[in-house]
Each structure stands twice: as C-alpha cells, then as structure tokens.
C-alpha cells in the first residue's frame, strides 16, 4: 500500500499541474476574445511591462492606444506589434506621447487620446518610477518627481477620461500598482508613499463610479523581475518550462502580469494581489501583529550597512 501511494502521489501532482496549466491557457484565450474591438489605452507602453500588455491586447483584437515618453521607442514597438500579428484580425496601434512628469501637458494629451476613436473603454495605468535609498539621501525634488509619475500623473489622466466614461455609462480603469501600495518597505519611502496614495485613490474611486457602470481594478504584484533565458527547448517544452519557472521563482515576470491584466479586464476583478506566500504572510502579520512586523523589519534594516540609490 505504501509503495503504491509513493507512485500515485507524483502522478496526481503532475495531472493536477497539467489541468491547471490547461485551465490558465483556456481562460487566457477566452479573455483575448473579450477585448476584441475595445479601445484600450496603455500608459508607459515602452516599458517591459507595457510592451507585454501591448502585445497581449493587440493580439486579442483590441484597438490599442500606446502612450510613452519616447516617440522613437513607440515607433519601434509599433513595428514589432505589426510584424508579429495578422493585420487582417488586428487594429493598427495608435501612438501618443505622454510624460507623466509633465502634469500641465496631460489635459492636451487626454484630448488627443479621445480623438483617436472618440472614446476609451479601458485605461491601463502602468507608468512607475522608483528610488531605493535612505530617506535622508532622497531630495524633495526626487519625492515630487516620484509622486508626479506614480500618483498625480495617473490620476490626472484618469480624471480627464472619466467624464467620457460617465456619459457613456461604461468603462474600466485599471491600476497596475505594487504590493508596496499596501506594505511599506525600508529604503522605499517615496515609492511606497506614492503607491499607497494611488491605491487609496482608486479604492475610493471604485465606490464613486460604480453607479455609472464603470469598474475599477487594482493589480498589485511584488517586484517585477526579468526573465532568465534557458537553452531553447522544443515548443511544447518551452511553454511548460516557462509556466513552472514563473510559478516557483521569486518575483513576477512582465508576461505573467500582462496575462493577469487581461484576465482582470475580462472578469472585471476589483483587486488582485500577485505575491508568493512570504509577502502574503507579511501583509497579514502587518494587519494582525503590527508590533512583530515592525520589529522584524527594523532588525532587517540593521543588517544593511549601505544602500545604493536606484531610479527607474
């Protein structure tokens, strides 16, 4: 009996994993069909995360409006998307230059976005800027830049597009935020503050616009990592390997976040947390045992002799 159990258990695990993999692939395909013909605005489309969202929604038949600070990078993304898809089943992307650090220019950019198709069905706020340094080393100017990019810029664009959605009584606002919008981490004071502010804004907005048929979604990953390329396997093995690699590694790959954004738009989820067990546990400890959480975090800071600045 014991020997049989040893053989059966791994087989059941493999079968369960296979069923789950097939389920995610089927829901991904269904989500793509749900966004066909919808007007989808993606901010910071030239970032790693933005490129993946652009690829997923463009391939799904959405009428994407790609926003970014660099016209050259937008054009390169435009060429990449058009060369990778069948033009008979996709729409040509629209390009709009948008820099969230230039708040005064956003009203004009909003008008340009609305002129593309006359309306917006989905707004994906994706732009982000961060700095990693002790609080005394971060200038107020840097604090303001981070708040403009991560908070004031996205809410200014959101407010500009909201009247059109209210008049149509339809629309979806998506914020790709961070777990640091719910959990403060040392040496990320300005970044965490901006993400907390954005989270609170969209949480409040969700209740305010529900009566107009507008849904608000927030997606909070842990850190978004780069994907380490492995030796090229066969196609079937490659997709399965990537699936398991992402599930068991720390951090979240941009492709995985983009797929979740697509599912969130399709299902109109209100809130999504993309995190491994440890950061999830930290959120619960922060809520129910704050004294323990603060003590553990403070002890960890004492073990860090020097922290370099990191901006993005």
N, C-alpha and C positions, 0 to 999 in steps of 0.2 A: 504493500500500500504506500509506504513511504517513498519507494523508488518511483512508483507511478506518479506521485504528487510532484516529485522533483522534475519529471519530464513534462508534465502537463502545465505547470505554472509558467515556465518560459514561453510555451506555445500560446497560452492565454494572453500573456502580456503582449506578445507580437501581434496577435489577432486584434486586441483592443487598440493598440497603437495604429494598426493599419486601418481599422474602421474610423478612428478619429481623424487620421490623415485624409481619408476619402471624404469624410463629412466636411472638413475645412475646405477642400477643393471644390466640392459641390456648392457650398454656401458662397464661396468666392465668385464662382461663375454666375450664380443667381444674383449676387449683388451687382455684378457688372451690367446685367440686363436692366436692373432697376434704375441706373443712372443715365441710360440712353436718352439723348436729346435734351438732357437737363443742362442749364447754364451753370458752370462750376468755376468759381474764382479761387485761385490758389496763390497765396502770398509767399514770397521768398521761394519761388518755384525753381530757382537755380541752385538751391542748397541740395545736399544729399537727400534729405527728407522730402523736399519739394519736388525733386526730379522723380522720385518713386511715386509720389501722389499724382504727378502729371502723367506719368506713364500708365498708371492703373486706370485713371479716369478717362484719359484719351482713348485707350484701348477699349474701354467699356462703352464708347459711343457718346460720351458727354461733350458738350460744347465748352471746352475749357478756355478760360482767360488766365494767362500766365503772367504773374507780376514778379518783378525783381529789380534790383538796383542797377544791374549792368545790361545794357541793350545787346552787347556782343554775346554775353552768356545766354540771354534769352533767345537770340537767333540760333545759337548752337543747339540749344535744347529743342527749338522748333524743328531744325533739320533732323535731329535724332528721332524725334517722335514721328515725323512724317515718313522717314525711311524705314521705320520698324513696323508700320501698320499698313493695312489696306485702305487707301484713300476712299474707296467706294463705300466703306462702312464706318468711317470716322469723319469728324469735322476738323477743318483746318484750325489750329490753335490761334487765338488772338493774343497779342503781346502788349503789355502795358508796363512802363517804367514806374516803379513805386519804391520810394525810400522812406521807411517809417521814421527815420530820424529827422526828416523834413516835414514836420507836422503841418506847417502852413500850406504845403502843396497838396495835401491829401484830398481836400474838397474838389479840386480840379481833377485829380486822378479818379475820384469817385464818379464824376460826370463822364469821364472817358470810358470807365468800365461799363456804366449803364448804357452808353451809346453803342456799345458793341452788339448787343442783342435786345436792348430795351428793358431787360430785367435780369435779375440774378436769382437762381433757385437755391444755390448752395455757396456759402462763403466759408473757405477753409483758412483760418488764421494760423499760419505756420511759422512766421518770422520769429527769430530769437537771437539774443545777444547775451553773452555771459562773461564774467570775470571771476577768477579764482585768486584771492589774496586776502591777507589780514585786513580787517576793517580800517585800521589806521593808515593803510597804504592805498586805499581807494579814494580818489578825489571826488568832490561833489559833482564835478563836471562828468566824471565817468558814471556816477549814480544816475544823473539826469539822462545820459545817453542810453543807459540800460532801460530806464523807465519809459523813455520815448519809444524805443524799439519793441519792448516786451509788453507795454501796457497802453500808453497814450496813443501810439500809432494804431494798433489793432482796434481799440475802442472807437477811435475817430473814424476809421473806415467802416466799422460796424454801424455806427450811428448814421453815417452818410447813406448806407444802403438800406437801413431799416425802414424808412418811410415807404420805399417802393414795395418792400415785402408786406408791410401792413396794408397798403392799398390793395394788394393782390390777395391778401389773407393767405399767404403761402410763403414758405421759405425755410431754410435751415442754416443755422450758424454753428460752425464747428471750431472749437479752440483746441489746437494741439499744444498742450501745456507741458507740465513736468510734475513729477512726484514732489518736487521742491515747492510746488504751489500748495502743498498740504503738509510738508515736513521740512523744517528749517535745518540746513546743514552748515557746519562751520566753514568759514572762508568763502561763503557764497552769499554774503549778506544782501548785496544789491540785487543779485539774480533771484534769490529766494523771495525777497520783498516784492519784486515785480511780478513774479509768478503767483504769489499769494493774492496780489491786487487783481490780476487778470481772472483768477479762479473766482474770487468773490464777485467781481463784476458780472461774469457770465452766469453765476448761480442766481444772482438777483434778477438778471435779465430774463432768465428762463421762466420765472413765475410771472413776470410782467407781460410777456408777449404770447403766452400760451393761448389766451383768448382770441388772438388773431390768426391762429393756425400755424404759428412759427415755432419750430422746435430748436432747442439749444443743446448742444452736446459738447462735453469736455473729455479729452483723452489725455491721460497723464502717464507717460512712460517713465521708467527710471532713466538712466543715461542712454543715449542712442549711440551705439558703437559702430565701428566699421566692420565689414565682413572680410574675414581672412580666407583668401582663396586657397582651395585644396587642389591636388592633382585632378585633372579633368577625368571624371568617370563617364560611364555611359549615361545617356539622357535620363533613363528611369532611375538609376542610382543617384544621379546628381540631385534630382528634386527631393528624393527621400533623405539624402545626406544633409542637404540644406535645412530641411524641416527639423531633423533631430539636432543638428548643430545649434540652431537658434533656440530650441526649447531648453537645452541643458546648459548653454553658455550664459555668462552674466551679461547684462545689458540687452538692449533690443536693437535689432537691425532695422534700418530705414524701410526696407521692403516689408517687413512684418508690421511696422506701424502704418504704412500706406494701406496694406490689406485691411487692417483694423479700422482705419478711417473709412474705407469703402463699406465695410460691414455696418459701421455706425451710422453712416448716411442712409443705408438701405433700411435698417431696422429702427432708425431714429432713437438710438440709445441716448439716455440723458448723461450718463457718466461712465467712463471706462478707466480702469487702473491697470496698466501693463507693468507688472512687477513680479519678481521672484519671491519666494517665501520670506526671505530675510527682510527686505524693505516693507513687505506687507505686515510682518510681525512688528516692525518698528512703528508703523502707524498706529497699531492697536496699543502698543506699550505707551506711546506718546499720549494717547487718549485716556487710558485707564490707569497707567502707572507713570505719571509725568516725572515724579521725583527720580525714579530709577532711570528713565530715559535721559534726563539731563545729566545725571551722574556718569552714565556710560559715555555720553558724547563728550563731556568735559574731560574725562580720563583719556579718551582718544586724542583730544587736541594736545594734551601734554606730551604725547609721544611724537608729535610732529614738530621737529626743530625749525623747519623752514618751508615756506610755501611760495612757489613762484607764481607770478601773475599769468593769467591765461585768458585771452579775449577771443571772442568769435562773433 
